[in-house]
Amino acid sequence: MKELTKRETITIGLMLFALFFGAGNMIFPPALGQTAGTNVWIAMLGFIITGVGLPLLGVVAVGLGGGGLSTLAGRVHPLFGVIFTVIVYLAIGPFLAIPRTGTVSFEMGVMPFLPESLKGSWVPLFISTLIYFALTYWLSLHPSKLVDRIGKILTPVLLLIITMMFIQGFIHPIGEIGAPAGAYEATPFFKGFLEGYLTLDALAAMVFGIVVTAAIKERGIADRKHISMATVKAGIVAAIGLALVYLALGYLGATSQVLGASENGGQILSSVVKQLFGGAGALLLGLAVTLACITTSVGLVTACSRFFSERFPAISYRTMAAILCVFSTAVANVGLTQLISLSVPVLVAIYPLAIVLMLLSFLHTAFKGYSSVYIGAILATAAVSLIDGLVQLGLPLDQITSLYENLPFYKEGIGWLLPAIAGGLLGYLWESLRPRRPQPKQAYREKTSSTPTQ
């Protein structure tokens, strides 16, 4: 059986790293580091579990399952498979991820160079995002090797800039690492764990997993076991790269308290670069990040437009791309800080469902693929995570949350964990103890004869 060479494995791993490493991933570790202070490494451990470990599990889950997100979610119920897949595409598309690329490019590529008189105005953000998404729309209609080349050049450039920043910041620290604040003082690990949701990478992994398996198959790997192993190896390469970048950015954020508090990680990173390298460094970083954002937004608009136009044939790809870009422009103009705040309730609600789906996919054969296990685990998870999402929106649900407060880890933000386990076990017991009627031999023969040969 043919296997991937080490070079091919590293190549696919770097491709996966480039898919995950959008400019948005650069803004959360510095913000975490600045607030976590001396607890930065404990907080980063939690962040890496959800920001790196879960995306790795998602890619591997798709490789093992032999299908995409809809296949995994469809194991719960076909209707859930459709609804959850649409929600995920909306989250990594026009509701959160696509608008975020526009706001990050503004925060890091435009805002630092505006005169003070314009920094409080809505006009620069509107004009910037209007031009940005017009360019995104045009590129999504005319996909070319130019976008791929930009991505291949910019990923190494961004990594080089981050490496230079870390080395300079390590040799000549901007300031002392200060005291932790807020939740990072009492529960830094769990706070970092929840902050990892904001990367959206665990959701994107269920989509990117198909890209990885396709790249492996293109190299002549056909055996299911070898495809799974190659997916794991490529995922580890990407995970190592992401973890190192997050640790470097988290450290830079932790040493930036002397610069004063900032509204978001984009402003922190811009201030750090300006402090370390002056205006020229900030200009270089801003240009690289802006181009990287465009590359990411084109990829997301293309993927989402294809997905939704296939499900709504009456709407062409071109029209769908226009709708997504116009909608993303409107959402982006709420500003990066507000957009991150609005994303928290959504991610708190749906991220646990994605985590449970991933974990169950690894145990699929152990519980014989019983749909009742998926149903029990997902229903129990949703009973907690959806309420948590509504609470994050500010809805008064004290009567319900007072009942949940006795759940282990609820105050830390992962109260859904034990209910998910209990729901899955109850589903397994239900399916195991349920009496089964013997299947008529004729019906069995008809069923097996109609099943395609694997």
KEKEMAR-651885 format. One record per residue (C-alpha): residue number from 1; x, y, z. Coordinates in Angstrom, 1 decimal. Layout:
[NUM [X Y Z]]
...
***
This chain:
[1 [0.0 0.0 0.0]]
[2 [1.3 3.5 -0.9]]
[3 [1.9 5.9 1.9]]
[4 [2.7 9.6 2.0]]
[5 [6.4 10.6 2.1]]
[6 [7.6 12.8 5.0]]
[7 [7.8 15.7 2.5]]
[8 [4.2 15.2 1.3]]
[9 [3.0 15.0 4.9]]
[10 [4.7 18.2 5.8]]
[11 [3.4 19.9 2.7]]
[12 [-0.2 18.9 3.5]]
[13 [0.3 19.9 7.1]]
[14 [1.5 23.3 6.1]]
[15 [-1.5 23.7 3.8]]
[16 [-3.8 22.9 6.7]]
[17 [-1.9 25.4 8.9]]
[18 [-2.5 28.0 6.2]]
[19 [-6.2 27.2 6.1]]
[20 [-6.5 27.6 9.9]]
[21 [-4.1 30.5 10.3]]
[22 [-6.3 33.5 9.3]]
[23 [-5.4 36.9 10.5]]
[24 [-8.2 36.7 13.1]]
[25 [-6.2 34.0 14.9]]
[26 [-3.5 36.7 15.6]]
[27 [-5.7 38.9 17.7]]
[28 [-6.9 36.6 20.5]]
[29 [-3.6 35.3 22.1]]
[30 [-2.3 38.9 22.7]]
[31 [-5.5 39.9 24.3]]
[32 [-5.4 36.8 26.5]]
[33 [-1.8 37.4 27.4]]
[34 [-2.3 41.0 28.4]]
[35 [-5.3 40.2 30.7]]
[36 [-3.9 36.9 32.1]]
[37 [-0.6 38.5 33.1]]
[38 [1.5 36.1 35.3]]
[39 [-1.1 33.3 34.6]]
[40 [-0.5 33.5 30.9]]
[41 [0.9 30.0 30.5]]
[42 [-1.9 28.3 32.4]]
[43 [-4.5 30.3 30.4]]
[44 [-2.6 29.5 27.1]]
[45 [-2.8 25.8 28.0]]
[46 [-6.6 26.0 28.0]]
[47 [-6.6 28.2 24.9]]
[48 [-4.5 25.7 23.0]]
[49 [-6.8 22.8 23.9]]
[50 [-9.7 24.5 22.2]]
[51 [-7.8 26.6 19.7]]
[52 [-5.4 23.8 18.5]]
[53 [-6.4 20.5 20.0]]
[54 [-10.1 20.6 18.9]]
[55 [-9.3 21.6 15.3]]
[56 [-6.9 18.7 15.2]]
[57 [-9.6 16.4 16.5]]
[58 [-12.1 17.8 14.0]]
[59 [-9.9 17.2 11.0]]
[60 [-9.1 13.6 12.2]]
[61 [-12.8 13.0 12.9]]
[62 [-13.7 13.9 9.3]]
[63 [-10.9 11.6 8.1]]
[64 [-12.1 8.7 10.2]]
[65 [-15.7 9.2 9.3]]
[66 [-15.1 9.4 5.6]]
[67 [-17.4 12.4 5.2]]
[68 [-17.9 16.0 6.0]]
[69 [-19.7 17.9 8.7]]
[70 [-23.2 17.0 7.4]]
[71 [-22.2 13.3 7.6]]
[72 [-21.1 13.6 11.3]]
[73 [-24.1 15.7 12.3]]
[74 [-26.5 13.5 10.3]]
[75 [-25.6 10.6 12.7]]
[76 [-27.8 12.4 15.3]]
[77 [-30.7 12.9 12.9]]
[78 [-30.9 13.9 9.2]]
[79 [-32.8 17.1 10.1]]
[80 [-30.2 18.0 12.8]]
[81 [-27.5 17.3 10.2]]
[82 [-29.0 19.9 7.9]]
[83 [-29.7 22.5 10.5]]
[84 [-26.3 22.2 12.3]]
[85 [-24.4 22.3 9.1]]
[86 [-26.1 25.5 8.0]]
[87 [-25.5 27.1 11.4]]
[88 [-21.8 26.3 11.2]]
[89 [-21.5 27.7 7.7]]
[90 [-23.2 30.8 8.8]]
[91 [-20.9 31.1 11.7]]
[92 [-17.7 30.6 9.7]]
[93 [-19.2 32.7 7.0]]
[94 [-21.3 35.9 6.9]]
[95 [-22.3 36.1 10.6]]
[96 [-18.8 36.0 12.2]]
[97 [-15.7 34.9 10.4]]
[98 [-16.0 36.8 7.0]]
[99 [-16.9 40.2 8.7]]
[100 [-14.1 39.6 11.2]]
[101 [-11.5 39.6 8.4]]
[102 [-12.7 43.0 7.3]]
[103 [-12.6 44.5 10.8]]
[104 [-9.2 42.9 11.6]]
[105 [-7.8 44.4 8.4]]
[106 [-9.1 47.8 9.4]]
[107 [-7.9 47.6 13.0]]
[108 [-4.3 46.6 12.0]]
[109 [-3.9 48.0 8.4]]
[110 [-5.8 51.3 8.6]]
[111 [-6.6 52.4 12.2]]
[112 [-2.9 52.8 13.3]]
[113 [-2.3 55.3 10.5]]
[114 [-5.5 57.5 10.9]]
[115 [-5.2 61.0 12.4]]
[116 [-6.7 61.2 15.9]]
[117 [-9.6 63.3 14.6]]
[118 [-10.9 60.3 12.6]]
[119 [-10.3 57.5 15.0]]
[120 [-13.7 58.0 16.6]]
[121 [-15.7 58.3 13.4]]
[122 [-17.6 55.5 11.7]]
[123 [-16.7 56.8 8.2]]
[124 [-13.2 55.2 7.9]]
[125 [-14.4 51.8 8.9]]
[126 [-17.3 52.0 6.4]]
[127 [-15.2 53.1 3.5]]
[128 [-12.5 50.6 4.4]]
[129 [-14.9 47.6 4.6]]
[130 [-16.8 48.8 1.5]]
[131 [-13.6 48.7 -0.6]]
[132 [-12.4 45.5 1.1]]
[133 [-15.6 43.5 0.4]]
[134 [-15.9 44.9 -3.1]]
[135 [-12.4 43.5 -3.8]]
[136 [-13.4 40.2 -2.0]]
[137 [-16.4 39.9 -4.3]]
[138 [-14.4 40.5 -7.4]]
[139 [-11.8 38.0 -6.5]]
[140 [-14.4 35.4 -5.6]]
[141 [-15.9 35.7 -9.0]]
[142 [-12.6 35.4 -10.7]]
[143 [-10.6 32.8 -8.8]]
[144 [-7.0 32.6 -10.0]]
[145 [-3.6 31.4 -9.0]]
[146 [-2.9 35.0 -7.8]]
[147 [-4.9 34.4 -4.6]]
[148 [-3.2 31.1 -4.0]]
[149 [0.2 32.7 -4.5]]
[150 [-0.7 35.5 -2.2]]
[151 [-1.5 32.9 0.5]]
[152 [1.6 30.9 -0.1]]
[153 [3.8 34.0 0.2]]
[154 [2.0 35.7 3.0]]
[155 [1.9 32.8 5.4]]
[156 [5.7 32.6 5.6]]
[157 [5.9 36.4 5.7]]
[158 [3.5 36.5 8.7]]
[159 [5.4 33.7 10.4]]
[160 [8.7 35.5 9.8]]
[161 [7.2 38.7 11.3]]
[162 [5.8 36.9 14.3]]
[163 [9.2 35.2 14.9]]
[164 [11.0 38.5 14.7]]
[165 [8.5 40.1 17.0]]
[166 [9.0 37.3 19.6]]
[167 [12.8 37.3 19.4]]
[168 [12.9 41.1 19.8]]
[169 [10.3 41.1 22.5]]
[170 [12.1 38.3 24.4]]
[171 [15.5 39.9 24.2]]
[172 [14.1 43.4 24.9]]
[173 [10.8 43.0 26.7]]
[174 [8.4 45.9 26.4]]
[175 [7.6 45.6 30.1]]
[176 [7.2 43.3 33.0]]
[177 [4.5 40.7 33.0]]
[178 [1.8 42.1 35.3]]
[179 [-0.9 40.7 37.6]]
[180 [-3.9 38.8 36.1]]
[181 [-7.3 40.4 35.9]]
[182 [-10.9 39.2 36.0]]
[183 [-11.5 35.5 35.5]]
[184 [-7.9 35.0 34.7]]
[185 [-7.0 35.5 38.3]]
[186 [-9.3 32.8 39.7]]
[187 [-9.8 30.3 36.9]]
[188 [-7.2 31.0 34.2]]
[189 [-7.3 27.6 32.6]]
[190 [-11.0 27.5 32.1]]
[191 [-11.1 31.1 30.9]]
[192 [-8.4 30.3 28.3]]
[193 [-10.4 27.2 27.3]]
[194 [-13.5 29.3 26.6]]
[195 [-11.5 32.0 24.8]]
[196 [-10.3 29.3 22.3]]
[197 [-13.9 29.1 21.0]]
[198 [-13.3 32.5 19.4]]
[199 [-10.9 31.2 16.8]]
[200 [-13.8 29.3 15.2]]
[201 [-11.2 26.7 14.1]]
[202 [-13.0 23.7 15.6]]
[203 [-16.0 24.5 13.5]]
[204 [-13.9 25.2 10.4]]
[205 [-12.0 21.9 10.9]]
[206 [-15.1 20.0 10.0]]
[207 [-15.1 21.7 6.7]]
[208 [-11.3 21.7 6.2]]
[209 [-11.1 18.0 6.9]]
[210 [-12.6 17.3 3.5]]
[211 [-9.9 19.4 1.8]]
[212 [-7.2 17.4 3.6]]
[213 [-8.6 14.0 2.8]]
[214 [-9.0 15.1 -0.9]]
[215 [-5.3 16.2 -1.0]]
[216 [-4.2 12.9 0.4]]
[217 [-6.3 10.9 -2.1]]
[218 [-4.9 13.0 -5.0]]
[219 [-1.5 11.6 -4.0]]
[220 [-2.6 8.0 -4.7]]
[221 [-3.6 7.0 -1.1]]
[222 [-6.8 4.9 -1.3]]
[223 [-6.7 2.7 1.8]]
[224 [-9.0 4.1 4.5]]
[225 [-6.6 3.3 7.3]]
[226 [-3.7 5.0 5.5]]
[227 [-5.8 8.0 4.8]]
[228 [-6.7 8.3 8.5]]
[229 [-3.1 8.0 9.5]]
[230 [-1.9 10.5 7.0]]
[231 [-4.7 12.9 8.2]]
[232 [-3.5 12.6 11.8]]
[233 [0.2 13.3 10.8]]
[234 [-0.7 16.3 8.7]]
[235 [-2.9 17.6 11.5]]
[236 [-0.1 17.3 14.0]]
[237 [2.2 19.4 11.8]]
[238 [-0.5 22.1 11.6]]
[239 [-1.2 21.9 15.3]]
[240 [2.5 22.3 16.3]]
[241 [2.7 25.4 14.1]]
[242 [-0.5 26.9 15.6]]
[243 [0.6 26.2 19.1]]
[244 [4.0 27.8 18.7]]
[245 [2.4 30.9 17.1]]
[246 [-0.1 31.3 19.9]]
[247 [2.5 30.9 22.6]]
[248 [4.7 33.6 21.1]]
[249 [1.7 36.0 20.7]]
[250 [0.5 35.3 24.2]]
[251 [3.9 36.1 25.6]]
[252 [4.0 39.4 23.7]]
[253 [0.6 40.3 25.0]]
[254 [1.6 39.5 28.6]]
[255 [4.5 41.9 28.4]]
[256 [2.3 44.7 26.9]]
[257 [0.5 45.8 30.0]]
[258 [2.8 48.8 30.3]]
[259 [1.3 50.1 27.0]]
[260 [-2.1 50.4 28.7]]
[261 [-5.3 48.5 28.1]]
[262 [-6.7 48.1 24.6]]
[263 [-10.2 47.3 23.3]]
[264 [-9.0 44.2 21.4]]
[265 [-6.1 42.1 20.4]]
[266 [-5.7 43.8 17.0]]
[267 [-4.9 47.1 18.8]]
[268 [-2.6 45.3 21.2]]
[269 [-0.6 43.7 18.4]]
[270 [-0.3 46.9 16.4]]
[271 [1.0 48.8 19.6]]
[272 [3.5 46.0 20.3]]
[273 [4.9 46.0 16.8]]
[274 [5.1 49.8 16.8]]
[275 [6.9 49.7 20.1]]
[276 [9.4 47.1 18.9]]
[277 [10.0 48.2 15.3]]
[278 [8.6 51.6 14.9]]
[279 [6.2 52.9 12.3]]
[280 [7.8 50.8 9.5]]
[281 [7.2 47.6 11.4]]
[282 [3.6 48.5 12.0]]
[283 [3.1 49.3 8.3]]
[284 [4.7 46.0 7.2]]
[285 [2.5 44.0 9.6]]
[286 [-0.6 45.9 8.6]]
[287 [0.0 45.3 4.9]]
[288 [0.7 41.6 5.4]]
[289 [-2.4 41.1 7.6]]
[290 [-4.7 43.0 5.3]]
[291 [-3.7 40.9 2.3]]
[292 [-3.9 37.7 4.4]]
[293 [-7.4 38.8 5.5]]
[294 [-8.5 39.2 1.9]]
[295 [-7.1 35.8 1.0]]
[296 [-9.1 34.3 3.9]]
[297 [-12.3 36.2 3.1]]
[298 [-12.1 35.1 -0.6]]
[299 [-11.8 31.5 0.5]]
[300 [-14.7 31.7 2.9]]
[301 [-16.9 33.6 0.5]]
[302 [-16.2 31.0 -2.2]]
[303 [-16.8 28.0 0.1]]
[304 [-20.0 29.5 1.6]]
[305 [-21.4 30.6 -1.8]]
[306 [-20.9 27.2 -3.2]]
[307 [-22.5 25.5 -0.2]]
[308 [-25.6 27.8 -0.1]]
[309 [-26.1 28.0 -3.9]]
[310 [-26.1 24.2 -4.1]]
[311 [-28.8 24.0 -1.5]]
[312 [-30.8 26.9 -3.0]]
[313 [-30.4 26.3 -6.8]]
[314 [-32.6 29.3 -7.6]]
[315 [-29.8 31.5 -6.4]]
[316 [-26.7 31.5 -8.5]]
[317 [-23.2 31.4 -7.2]]
[318 [-22.6 35.0 -8.3]]
[319 [-25.7 36.3 -6.6]]
[320 [-25.0 34.4 -3.4]]
[321 [-21.4 35.8 -3.3]]
[322 [-22.9 39.3 -3.7]]
[323 [-25.4 38.7 -0.9]]
[324 [-22.7 37.4 1.4]]
[325 [-20.4 40.3 0.7]]
[326 [-23.1 42.9 1.2]]
[327 [-24.2 41.3 4.4]]
[328 [-20.6 40.9 5.7]]
[329 [-20.0 44.6 5.0]]
[330 [-23.0 45.5 7.2]]
[331 [-22.0 43.2 10.0]]
[332 [-18.3 44.3 9.9]]
[333 [-19.4 47.9 10.6]]
[334 [-20.4 47.1 14.1]]
[335 [-16.6 47.1 14.8]]
[336 [-14.2 44.4 15.9]]
[337 [-14.8 44.7 19.6]]
[338 [-18.6 44.6 19.3]]
[339 [-18.3 41.7 16.7]]
[340 [-16.3 39.6 19.1]]
[341 [-18.8 40.4 21.9]]
[342 [-21.7 39.3 19.7]]
[343 [-19.9 36.1 18.6]]
[344 [-19.5 34.9 22.2]]
[345 [-23.2 33.8 22.8]]
[346 [-23.3 32.0 19.5]]
[347 [-20.1 30.1 20.1]]
[348 [-21.0 29.3 23.7]]
[349 [-24.2 27.7 22.4]]
[350 [-22.8 25.7 19.4]]
[351 [-19.2 24.9 20.3]]
[352 [-20.0 22.3 22.9]]
[353 [-22.2 20.5 20.3]]
[354 [-19.3 20.4 17.9]]
[355 [-17.0 19.1 20.6]]
[356 [-19.4 16.3 21.5]]
[357 [-19.9 15.3 17.9]]
[358 [-16.1 15.1 17.4]]
[359 [-15.6 13.0 20.5]]
[360 [-18.4 10.6 19.7]]
[361 [-17.0 10.1 16.2]]
[362 [-13.9 8.5 17.8]]
[363 [-16.1 6.2 19.9]]
[364 [-18.5 5.4 17.0]]
[365 [-17.5 1.7 16.7]]
[366 [-17.2 1.2 20.4]]
[367 [-21.0 2.0 20.9]]
[368 [-21.9 0.3 17.6]]
[369 [-22.9 3.6 16.0]]
[370 [-26.2 3.8 17.9]]
[371 [-28.1 6.9 16.9]]
[372 [-29.6 7.0 20.4]]
[373 [-26.1 7.6 21.8]]
[374 [-25.7 10.7 19.6]]
[375 [-29.2 11.9 20.3]]
[376 [-28.9 11.5 24.1]]
[377 [-25.5 13.2 24.2]]
[378 [-26.5 16.1 21.9]]
[379 [-29.8 16.8 23.7]]
[380 [-28.2 16.8 27.1]]
[381 [-25.4 19.1 25.8]]
[382 [-27.8 21.5 24.1]]
[383 [-29.9 21.7 27.3]]
[384 [-27.0 23.4 29.0]]
[385 [-25.1 25.1 26.1]]
[386 [-28.1 26.8 24.6]]
[387 [-29.1 28.2 28.0]]
[388 [-25.6 29.4 28.5]]
[389 [-25.7 31.2 25.1]]
[390 [-29.0 32.9 26.0]]
[391 [-27.5 34.0 29.3]]
[392 [-24.5 35.5 27.4]]
[393 [-27.1 37.5 25.4]]
[394 [-28.3 39.0 28.6]]
[395 [-31.6 37.2 28.9]]
[396 [-32.8 36.8 32.6]]
[397 [-32.8 33.1 33.0]]
[398 [-31.9 33.0 36.7]]
[399 [-34.5 30.3 37.6]]
[400 [-32.9 27.9 35.1]]
[401 [-29.3 28.7 35.8]]
[402 [-29.9 28.4 39.6]]
[403 [-30.7 24.7 38.8]]
[404 [-27.6 24.3 36.7]]
[405 [-25.2 25.8 39.3]]
[406 [-24.9 22.4 41.0]]
[407 [-23.5 20.8 37.9]]
[408 [-19.7 20.1 38.1]]
[409 [-17.7 22.8 36.2]]
[410 [-20.7 24.9 35.4]]
[411 [-19.2 28.0 36.9]]
[412 [-16.1 27.4 34.9]]
[413 [-18.1 27.4 31.6]]
[414 [-18.2 23.6 30.8]]
[415 [-21.2 22.5 32.8]]
[416 [-22.4 20.6 29.7]]
[417 [-19.6 18.0 30.0]]
[418 [-21.2 15.5 32.5]]
[419 [-24.7 15.9 31.1]]
[420 [-23.3 14.9 27.7]]
[421 [-21.7 11.8 29.1]]
[422 [-24.8 10.9 31.0]]
[423 [-27.0 11.5 27.9]]
[424 [-24.7 9.3 25.8]]
[425 [-24.8 6.5 28.4]]
[426 [-28.6 6.6 28.7]]
[427 [-28.8 6.4 24.9]]
[428 [-26.6 3.4 24.9]]
[429 [-28.6 1.6 27.6]]
[430 [-31.8 2.4 25.8]]
[431 [-30.6 0.9 22.6]]
[432 [-29.0 -2.1 24.3]]
[433 [-32.0 -3.0 26.4]]
[434 [-34.6 -2.3 23.7]]
[435 [-36.3 -5.4 22.5]]
[436 [-35.8 -6.1 18.8]]
[437 [-38.1 -7.8 16.5]]
[438 [-36.5 -10.4 14.3]]
[439 [-36.1 -9.2 10.7]]
[440 [-37.7 -11.4 8.0]]
[441 [-35.2 -13.2 5.9]]
[442 [-36.7 -12.0 2.6]]
[443 [-36.5 -8.4 3.8]]
[444 [-32.9 -8.9 5.0]]
[445 [-31.9 -10.3 1.6]]
[446 [-33.6 -7.3 -0.1]]
[447 [-31.8 -4.9 2.2]]
[448 [-28.4 -6.4 1.7]]
[449 [-28.8 -6.8 -2.0]]
[450 [-29.6 -3.1 -2.3]]
[451 [-26.6 -2.0 -0.3]]
[452 [-23.7 -0.9 -2.6]]
[453 [-20.5 -2.8 -2.3]]
[454 [-17.8 -0.9 -0.4]]
***
